[in-house]
Amino acid sequence: MEDLSFIPIATFSVLRGLPLVVLSRNSLYPAVIVGRDSLTVRVIRRHRLHFDDIGEIRLSRPLTYQLTITPRRGFRAFSANFLRREEAVRVVEALKSRGLKSDVQYLA
């Protein structure tokens, strides 16, 4: 099964529970890659999360369509910002088609 790559306008690493506290960001080479059993978010470096390690996914619209991925453990969460809702929903659909069991909150 081939990896599916998505190019958001920016990716962020944030403090879990405090989305306004940005630890790092990437607007030059952001990437979201849905693999066979994991999700990779490229902020400064690649952060790979196995599907079993993903606790929550939330799609909201503060300014852009923001897809926030919160791992079950750790102090960070990751977000990817898209200009169109359809692009963010395609990432969620790809995750579900690959077997992600976490619930998704659609706030946008």
SULZI-V278113 format. One record per residue. N is the residue number from 1. RES is the residue in three letters. OMEGA is omega in degrees with one decimal (* if undefined). D_FIRST is the distance of its C-alpha to the first C-alpha in whole Angstrom. Layout:
n=(N & N)
res=(RES & RES)
omega=(OMEGA & OMEGA)
d_first=(D_FIRST & D_FIRST)
This chain:
n=(1 & 2 & 3 & 4 & 5 & 6 & 7 & 8 & 9 & 10 & 11 & 12 & 13 & 14 & 15 & 16 & 17 & 18 & 19 & 20 & 21 & 22 & 23 & 24 & 25 & 26 & 27 & 28 & 29 & 30 & 31 & 32 & 33 & 34 & 35 & 36 & 37 & 38 & 39 & 40 & 41 & 42 & 43 & 44 & 45 & 46 & 47 & 48 & 49 & 50 & 51 & 52 & 53 & 54 & 55 & 56 & 57 & 58 & 59 & 60 & 61 & 62 & 63 & 64 & 65 & 66 & 67 & 68 & 69 & 70 & 71 & 72 & 73 & 74 & 75 & 76 & 77 & 78 & 79 & 80 & 81 & 82 & 83 & 84 & 85 & 86 & 87 & 88 & 89 & 90 & 91 & 92 & 93 & 94 & 95 & 96 & 97 & 98 & 99 & 100 & 101 & 102 & 103 & 104 & 105 & 106 & 107 & 108)
res=(MET & GLU & ASP & LEU & SER & PHE & ILE & PRO & ILE & ALA & THR & PHE & SER & VAL & LEU & ARG & GLY & LEU & PRO & LEU & VAL & VAL & LEU & SER & ARG & ASN & SER & LEU & TYR & PRO & ALA & VAL & ILE & VAL & GLY & ARG & ASP & SER & LEU & THR & VAL & ARG & VAL & ILE & ARG & ARG & HIS & ARG & LEU & HIS & PHE & ASP & ASP & ILE & GLY & GLU & ILE & ARG & LEU & SER & ARG & PRO & LEU & THR & TYR & GLN & LEU & THR & ILE & THR & PRO & ARG & ARG & GLY & PHE & ARG & ALA & PHE & SER & ALA & ASN & PHE & LEU & ARG & ARG & GLU & GLU & ALA & VAL & ARG & VAL & VAL & GLU & ALA & LEU & LYS & SER & ARG & GLY & LEU & LYS & SER & ASP & VAL & GLN & TYR & LEU & ALA)
omega=(-176.1 & 175.0 & 177.7 & -177.5 & 178.3 & -178.1 & 174.9 & 177.3 & 177.2 & 172.9 & -177.0 & 167.6 & -174.9 & 173.7 & -179.4 & -179.9 & 179.1 & -172.5 & 179.0 & 178.7 & -177.4 & 177.0 & 177.6 & -179.8 & 178.6 & 174.9 & 176.7 & -178.0 & 179.4 & 177.9 & 171.2 & -176.9 & 177.5 & 179.4 & -178.5 & -176.8 & -177.1 & 176.3 & 177.0 & 176.2 & 177.9 & 173.3 & 171.4 & 173.6 & -179.5 & 176.8 & -177.2 & 179.4 & 173.6 & -177.7 & 179.9 & -179.4 & -179.0 & -178.7 & -174.6 & 171.5 & -177.4 & 175.2 & -179.2 & -178.7 & 173.4 & 174.0 & 175.1 & 175.1 & -172.4 & 176.2 & -177.8 & -179.3 & -179.6 & 176.6 & 177.7 & -178.8 & 175.9 & -176.1 & -177.3 & 166.1 & -177.8 & 176.4 & 176.2 & -176.6 & -178.9 & 178.6 & -177.7 & 179.6 & -177.9 & 179.4 & 179.2 & 179.2 & 176.8 & 176.8 & 179.9 & 179.4 & 177.7 & 178.2 & 179.8 & -179.0 & 179.0 & 173.8 & 177.5 & -177.8 & -178.7 & 176.1 & 178.3 & 176.1 & 177.0 & 179.7 & -179.2 & *)
d_first=(0 & 4 & 7 & 9 & 13 & 16 & 19 & 22 & 26 & 26 & 25 & 27 & 28 & 30 & 32 & 31 & 34 & 35 & 33 & 36 & 36 & 33 & 33 & 31 & 29 & 27 & 28 & 28 & 24 & 22 & 19 & 16 & 13 & 11 & 8 & 6 & 10 & 12 & 14 & 15 & 19 & 21 & 24 & 26 & 24 & 20 & 20 & 17 & 17 & 16 & 16 & 18 & 20 & 20 & 24 & 24 & 23 & 25 & 26 & 29 & 31 & 34 & 34 & 30 & 27 & 27 & 24 & 25 & 22 & 25 & 24 & 26 & 27 & 29 & 31 & 29 & 27 & 24 & 25 & 23 & 26 & 25 & 28 & 26 & 25 & 23 & 21 & 21 & 20 & 17 & 16 & 17 & 15 & 12 & 13 & 14 & 11 & 9 & 13 & 15 & 18 & 21 & 23 & 23 & 27 & 27 & 30 & 30)
